[in-house]
Amino acid sequence: MSDLLPDHLIDGYKSFLEKRLPGERQLFRELAQQGQHPKTMVIACCDSRTAPETLFDSAPGDIFVVRNVANLVPPYEPDGEYHSTSAALEFAVNSLKVEHVVVLGHGNCGGIHAALSPAVEPLSPGDFIGKWMSLLDPAVRAVGANELMTGRERQSALERIAIRYSIKNLRSFPFVAALEAEGKIAIHGAWVDISSGELWAMDPGSGDFSKMIDE
């Protein structure tokens, strides 16, 4: 076992050097020299099962990705605190000039489960995850109070509500709202079923989700 990096990461890097890098060496050189110019930003969950680059079969430099617990976008609050997602959004929109922002949720999200089950250790209300997920408190109370829904239905519903919530918060950022009004940026919502690989996209008008491709 290596003391520097886990063995599986070293093995993966060796595979990258042998199989992928030779075919993309020129692309990496161009990206290093010319910088990145992605047209799309994806705000995704940090869940290890839902990598946007894999889902969209993207090459290096294609998409600008920020990942956090439950793919949430906080409201615009320039209060001097640390705002990683807000900073990434600002960079993507104002510096990289992305044309699309996609909020990508997924099934079986641990953050959403924690929001619906706040007493479950170690995801208690007093920890970092509990505080982060409190952004969804109004929706959590509404969904959690519906006794006609099963636990799985509540989970799925909140996963999609969280996407709509984040899109609403995206539009609270003045620079995003201004560019969207000018038709220079488009905002999208999507949800992926990690068990089947099905991708569902949100209708910008109704907020409903529909499967993108029928196999």
Disulfide bonds with the S-S distance in Angstrom:
none
